[in-house]
Amino acid sequence: MKYIVNESNEARYNMAFDEYALQCLPLDEPVFFLWRNAPSVIIGLNQSAYAEVNLNYLDEQGISLARRVTGGGAVYHDLQNLNYTIAGKSSDLASDYPDYLHYVVNALRELGVPAELSGRNDIMVEGRKCSGFAKRVYKDRLMIHGTLMFDVDFEKLRKALSVPGSKLEASGVASVRSKVANLKEYLPQFDDILQFRDALHKILAAGDGELVLDASQLAQIEAEANEKFRTWDWVYGRSPEAAFRASRKFACGTVEVFWSVVHGQLCNISFGGDFLGNLAPEGIAARLDGVRFEREHILRALSDGNGPSVQDCFDSLTAEELADLLTVA
């Protein structure tokens, strides 16, 4: 196959790169490219950022969050994870989809990895997942992309994808947690991921040349990254409804709060518990309805002087403490 070189490590740019390859390249024959992301979590097209990901952990660790254009579950990437994309025209999806996947599986086998396709959307090695993949169709075109875990930090993966205990449920697609394996243990001939990348690239290219993108094409990808994939509306605002609950004991008593987040905004807020206050908490719930689910926006809504104050409804409780209850797991 012909190949494209993509040296970017920025997840949101790389999502735009994938979409451009699918929608805008000639694709008279399939093309592929191998790429890596700096530490990031990539959620599926139909997933809730709030129900699938430990957002507080991502903020603490400087891990990026991106949303892709394909379905499936949330995945963690770092520079020890190698991603692949294959795109081409398709007149027979039932045939082309597994054919594209077998390019990768057969290449792994040639390198000595006993890889097998699972019944869902994983590549397995001895019963453990080493690759998750997803697909998208655009007109007469098909794209698959997926991960190849070479030496991924499983502890960070676990923490990034561990939803905090206050989260109850989501109407989006929940991620499937699987036993995972790093390919490094099956590839002793490679000292690092770059050697693995180069060997895999050589097999997939099979002597074909590079498809070089010109400056105008790269500018289109950058523009799409800015206008879509780097925006709050795409990464967070697209999230389907997710329900939450949190409870904490304060000086006023125990405060329980139940709420939902739809497209990144608070709704269906209610309070319970044995707390004391002068006014019923419905006024606070009304002030928060429709507010973006971010601490800064919540705190602003609680402190803008419109309606009852937090201390009117919860004796001695501060706006900062209530904002923390809503946003800190």
N, C-alpha and C positions, 0 to 999 in steps of 0.2 A: 504494500500500500504506500501511496505517497504520504508524506508527513508534514506537519506544521511544527515549528518551534515556538513554544510559549514559555518564556523564562520568568513570568510574573509569579510572585508568591502571595499576591493579594486575593483573598477569596472572592470578594465582590466583583473585582475586575474579571476574575477567571470565570465567574458565572456568566458575565456578559460575553466573554470570549466563546464559551460553549454555544450560547444562543446565536451568536453571529455565524459561527461555523455551520450550524444547522440551517439557518434561514437564508444566508446570503452567499455562501460559497457556491461555485458551479456544481461540484459534487458529481461530475460525470463518472467518477469512480470513487469508492470509499477513501477517506483520509483519516489519519489518526494523529493525535498528539499526546504526549506525556507531560505532566505538570505537577507542581507541588504547591501547597498552601502553608504559610506561616500558621501558628496555632489558631485554630478556628473551629467553629461548629457550623455545619451546613444543615439546615432543616429542609424538609421536603415541601413541595409546592403547597400542599393542603394542610400543613401542620401549624399548630399554635406555638409561637416562640415562648409563650409563658408557661405552657403545660409540658413542654418537651425538654427544656433546657434550664439549668441552674444559672440564671442570669447574674445573680450576685457573684457567683464563683467566676464567671467569665469576666466581669468587671474587675474583680480583685486580681486576676491573673493576666489581664490584658489580652484575653482571647476574643477574637472577632466573631461576630455572628453574621451569617449570610443565608439567604433563601435562594434555592435553585429553581429551575423551571420544570423539573421532573418530580414525580411523586416519590413515595417511599418514606423511610424514617430518617431521624436525625443521626448524623455521623460526626465524629471528631477527626480533625486533620491536624497534623503537624509536619515538620519538614522530614520526618522519618516515614511518611506515608506518600506513596506514589500514586497519582491519579492517571487514569486513561480516559480518552474520549475517542470514539469512532463514529463518524457520520458519513452518510451516503444516501443516494436515491434508493427507493424501495418500491417494487411493484408487488412484492409478496412478503408481508410482515411476518407471517407464520414461519417462513423459511429464513428470511434475512436476520431476524432478531437472534435466534440461536447461532446462526453463522457468525455474526459479529462477536458474540460471546466466546465462541470456540477459538477465535483468533487469540484471545487472551489466555484461555485455559490451555490450549495447545502450546503456546509459547512458554507458559510456566512449566508444563511437563517437559518440554525440551531442555529447560534449565535444571530439571531434577526434582521439581515440586510435584507431589502426587495430588494434583488439583482435580476437583470434580464440581460440576454444576449441581446446585441444590434444586429442590422443587419450587422454590420461591424466587428470591432475587439475590442469592449469595453464591460465591465460590468457596468451597470448603476444602480443607486439607485435614485428613484423618479425623473427621467429625467436628472440626473447629472452623469457624469463619475467618477467612483471610481477606475476603473482598465482598463488599456490597455494591450492587449496581442498580441503575434505574434507566428508563428510556423515555423518549419523547418523539412523537410523530408530528411533522409539520408538512402539510400538503403531501407530496410524494417523497418525503424525506424521512429518514430515521436516524436518531442519534442514541447511542448508549454511552454512559459514563459511569465510572466506578472507582473504588479505592483498592489499593494494594498495600496492606500494612506490612512494612518492612521491619521497623523497630520502634513502633509507636509507644508513647508513654501511656500505659494502660491505667495508671493511677489517675492521671489527668483526664483521660477518656471517661473513666468511671464517674469522677466528680462532676465533670462538665455535663454529663447526660443523666445525672441523678437528680430527679425532680424533687425539690424540697417538700417536706412532709405536709405543708399547709395546702398543697395543691390536690384537689379532689378528683377531677375528671375533666375530660375534654371531648368535644364533639368532633374534633379532627381525627386524623389517623395517628394512633399511638405507635411509638417506635417499638420494634421487637428487639429485646436484648438477647444476645446469643453469646455462647462461648467463643472467644476469639483467639487467633494465633498470629504471631509475627512470623513473616516469611524468612527472617534472618536465620532462624534455627534450621531451616531446610536448604539454605543457600550458603554453605560454608566457604564457597569459592569466592564470595564477594566480601571485601572489607567494609564497604559502605554502600549507601543507597544509590549514590551516583554511578557506581560500577554496575549495580543491578539495573538501573535505568538504562544505561548504555547497552547492556546485553539484551534487554527486552526490546529496546528500540531497534536494534539490528535485526532481530528475528521478525518483528512486525513489519519493518520496512522491506525486508527481503530484496534489497538492492534497488528499490524505487527511490526517486529523488524527493527533494523538498518542495513544497508548495509555499512560496514566499508571499507574505502579505505586504502590500505597499503602504506608504504613509497614510493615504486616504482611508484605507481599510482599518488600519490601527486607530485612526482618529474616530471612525464610526464606533468601534468597540469602546473606546474611552468615553465617548458621548453617551452611549447606552448604559455604561456603568454609572455615570453621573446622574442620568435622568431616571434610571429605574433601580438598578441593583444596589446602589449606595443610599437610597432614600429610606427614611423611616416608614413611609407608607408601604413600601414593598417588603422590608424585612420584618417589621412589627405589625403594621396596620392591616396586613392581609390575614392575620391570624384569625381562625374561626373561634367560636365561643369556648371559653374554658372557665370552670368554676373553682373557687378557692374558699378556704376557711383558715382563720388564724385565731389564736386565743392566748392571752397573757394576763398575768396578775399585776395590777398597779395599785397605787395608794387608794384609789377610789373603789377598788374591787376588781374582780375578773371581768375583762372585756372580751367578748367573742364577736367576731365580725365575719360575715358571709358576703361574698360578692362574685360577680362574673366579670370577665374581660372579653369584649367583643370588638374585633378590629382595633385592638390596642387601647380601648376606652373602658372605663369603669361603668358598671350598671348593676341593677338588681342588688343593691347594697342593703344589708340589714344588720342590726346589732342585737346581741343578747348578753347575758351574764348577770352577776350580782352587784354590779357597780352602782354608785350613787351619783345623782346629778339633779340639777334644778329643772331641766327641760328634757323632754323626750328626745331621743337621738335621731328621729326622722329628719330633723332639720339639717343635721350633719350629712346624712345620707343623700339628701336632695342637693347639697352643695357639691358633693363628689360625683354625682351622676353625669356621665359624659366626659369626665376629665381623663386626660391621657394617663395611662398606668405607668407613671414614672414618679419617683419621689419628689422631684423638683416641682412638677405640675400639681401633685397632690397637696404639697405644703403650701403652694401659692393659693390654691382653692380654699384651704382651711384658714388662711390668714388674710383674705382679701376684705374682711369687714362686712361681707354680705351675709345676713342671716345669723343664727346663733353661733356663739363661739364654741370651741371644743370644751372649754371649762364650764360653759353653761350646761352642757349635757353630761360631762364626766368630771366630777370634782377633782380639781388639781391636776388633771391630765393636760399635757401640752400638745400643741399641734405637731411638734416634732416627734413625740412619742407615738401619736396615732399614725402619723405617716410611716414611721418605722414598723409599726405593727402590720400595716398593709403591704410593705415592700421588702422587709427583711425576714427571711425564713429562719 
